[in-house]
Amino acid sequence: SYELTQPPSVSVSPGQTARITCSGDALPKQYGYWYQQKPGQAPVVVIYKDSERPSGIPERFSGSSSGTTVTLTISGVQAEDEADYYCQSADSSDTSHVIFGGGTKLTVL
Amino acid sequence: QVQLQESGPGLVKPSETLSLTCTVSGGSISSYYWSWIRQPAGKGLEWIGRIYIRKGTNYNPSLKSRVTMSVDTSKNQFSLNLSSVTAADTAMYYCARDAPRINLVPTYFADWGQGTLVTVSS
């Protein structure tokens, strides 16, 4: 079955740049989406269509795509950015189905 | 912005059917695609399936044999039934509104309920 692969954890100091990758064979053809999930809360989309930022999401959140990898970049990381981040895309074998990456725990040191 | 609220039993016995309802406010149930997503404690997200009143349903292949979704337009609600549950079905269950499709391909989940915890145990 199709999978999206994320690193389990990323750690950065405040003010630094965090990059979280998500790899999958269908990503050259399908958009990637990113969610932030804080403890006890539902996920919130922070990037859609690889690099678009919804209204209300800080400008320090950005996204990019290259080949089979999409990347979430958080510039000038703040303590409040500590959370789990999930990528999501469409299943390459049936685009009506949804696939999530395994999630990345971002720790702000 | 659409608001969603899950409801249903918090405890289900093994082999029985898990039944949840999502009540939608701030938007018509007939206007959007609606999904269910679950998350076991400490683990990742799993899409269960979606329903759209004019197009029917799509289910996760791994759960398809046990999942049924329906819509009640009179109550602006949609529902999830998951049969023959086991402890592996213990999770936080979220309902969500799909964002508009791009070239007929589903995109992302724009609005989420707060989630409801379902435990499968005798």
Chai-1 contact restraints between the chains, C-beta under 6 A:
chainA,res_idxA,chainB,res_idxB,connection_type,confidence,min_distance_angstrom,max_distance_angstrom,comment,restraint_id
A,Y33,B,Y108,contact,1.0,0.0,6.0,A-B,restraint_1
A,A42,B,Y94,contact,1.0,0.0,6.0,A-B,restraint_2
A,A42,B,W112,contact,1.0,0.0,6.0,A-B,restraint_3
A,A42,B,Q114,contact,1.0,0.0,6.0,A-B,restraint_4
A,A42,B,G115,contact,1.0,0.0,6.0,A-B,restraint_5
A,V45,B,Y108,contact,1.0,0.0,6.0,A-B,restraint_6
A,Y48,B,Y108,contact,1.0,0.0,6.0,A-B,restraint_7
A,Y86,B,L45,contact,1.0,0.0,6.0,A-B,restraint_8
A,A90,B,V105,contact,1.0,0.0,6.0,A-B,restraint_9
A,T95,B,V105,contact,1.0,0.0,6.0,A-B,restraint_10
A,S96,B,N58,contact,1.0,0.0,6.0,A-B,restraint_11
A,V98,B,W47,contact,1.0,0.0,6.0,A-B,restraint_12
A,F100,B,G44,contact,1.0,0.0,6.0,A-B,restraint_13
A,F100,B,L45,contact,1.0,0.0,6.0,A-B,restraint_14
A,G102,B,G44,contact,1.0,0.0,6.0,A-B,restraint_15
A,G103,B,G44,contact,1.0,0.0,6.0,A-B,restraint_16
